[in-house]
Amino acid sequence: MTLLRNNNIVVAFKKELVRQFYAMRKFIIERQSKEWFETRKHSKSTRMTESDTIKRFIEYARSQGSEHPNNYYRLYSTLVNKTVGISKRDEATIVQLNNLTLVESIIFHTIEEEISKGIHYKKIYDDCKKKIEVFKSLVFVQNNSLKISS
C-alpha cells in the first residue's frame, strides 16, 4: 500500500490503517492494566447476578406458558452486548465494561421488581428494552468498538 500512488482512496486507507494501529495499541495496553482486570472482575460478578435473575425469570416465564423460555439467556445477552457495542466481553474496553455492568444492573433490577409485582413475562422483557433505550439516550454509549479481523 505504501508504494501505491496517493489518490483519495489510498490516502483514506492509509489514514484508517494508522488509526486502527493506534487504537489496537491502546487496546492492548489497556487490557494489560490492573484497572481493566478489576473492571472485568466486577463485570463478571454482575453477570453472575444477572444470570441468576434470568434463571428465576425463565422459571417465571415457563409458569406463565412461555413456549421457549430457555431463549431468554441469549436474548438478554444479545440485548446487553448490542447496547454496549461489543461482541465478546474479553475484547471490551474499560468504558464498555462499565456500561455493560450498568445495563446488566438495569436488567436484573427490572426483572426482580416486575416479577415481585406479578407482571407478565413478555411485558418484563419489553420494559427492560425500554429502560435500556432510556439509558442509551441519557448516557453516551460508545458503539464503535475495536474490530479485530482474523
Residue, then its C-alpha position, 0 to 999 in steps of 0.5 A: m500500500t505504501l508504494l501505491r500512488n496517493n489518490n483519495i482512496v489510498v490516502a483514506f486507507k492509509k489514514e484508517l490503517v494508522r488509526q486502527f494501529y493506534a487504537m489496537r495499541k491502546f487496546i492492548i495496553e489497556r487490557q494489560s492494566k490492573e484497572w481493566f482486570e478489576t473492571r472485568k472482575h466486577s463485570k463478571s460478578t454482575r453477570m453472575t447476578e444477572s444470570d441468576t435473575i434470568k434463571r428465576f425469570i425463565e422459571y417465571a416465564r415457563s409458569q406463565g406458558s412461555e413456549h421457549p423460555n430457555n431463549y431468554y439467556r441469549l436474548y438478554s445477552t444479545l440485548v446487553n452486548k448490542t447496547v454496549g457495542i461489543s461482541k465478546r466481553d474479553e475484547a471490551t474496553i474499560v468504558q464498555l465494561n462499565n456500561l455493560t455492568l450498568v445495563e446488566s444492573i438495569i436488567f436484573h433490577t427490572i426483572e426482580e421488581e416486575i416479577s415481585k409485582g406479578i407482571h407478565y413475562k413478555k411485558i418484563y422483557d419489553d420494559c427492560k428494552k425500554k429502560i435500556e433505550v432510556f439509558k442509551s439516550l441519557v448516557f453516551v454509549q460508545n458503539n464503535s468498538l475495536k474490530i479485530s479481523s482474523 
